[in-house]
């Protein structure tokens, strides 16, 4: 049987998605709920696409990212050992970045044949906080730099994310643990009320 629950954590680089996803998995493991953490376009593929950002068309990059989500979706459906799948980015990030870069897209998610997340959360934070978090991890890519050096692009990216109706969590003044707890409490109240969770 495919996993009961797919939780997608979306948002721009530096907002804390990976840390929050890891904490969600840890919290689920602690209460005996099997979970796996996935991410579309894992390394070395992401590094390759990032390195070609100035040499291949934006449309080609967008096609790549959407295809990685479609591939990941098929992998998720074949997972048998986990009750919950947590995705560090999913289809909404691929579409938001594409549209913010000027690619005109009208995508029917159901026509892609992907599994639609049961819950999709958009993590946000003040621009200054995003830059600080990126610089602190010393992994700023050329794509990250282009995003945060262009305030108009960042504003467009945030606007595109807002069109999807995701559940938004402003992480500016929250710890990663607090964010993970908000995600889990929201999902559990609606889907898995019998599962125990650590107290906030």
Secondary structure, DSSP 8 states (H G I E B T S, - for coil): ---SEEEEEE--TTS-HHHHHHHHHHHHHHTT--EEEE-SS-TTHHHHHHHTTTTS-HHHHHHHHHHHHHHHHHHHHH--S-SEEEEES-HHHHHHHHHHTT------GGGGT----SEEEEEE--HHHHHHHHHHHT---HHHHHHHT-HHHHHHHHHHHHTTT-EEEE-TT--HHHHHHHHHHHHHHHH-TTS-----
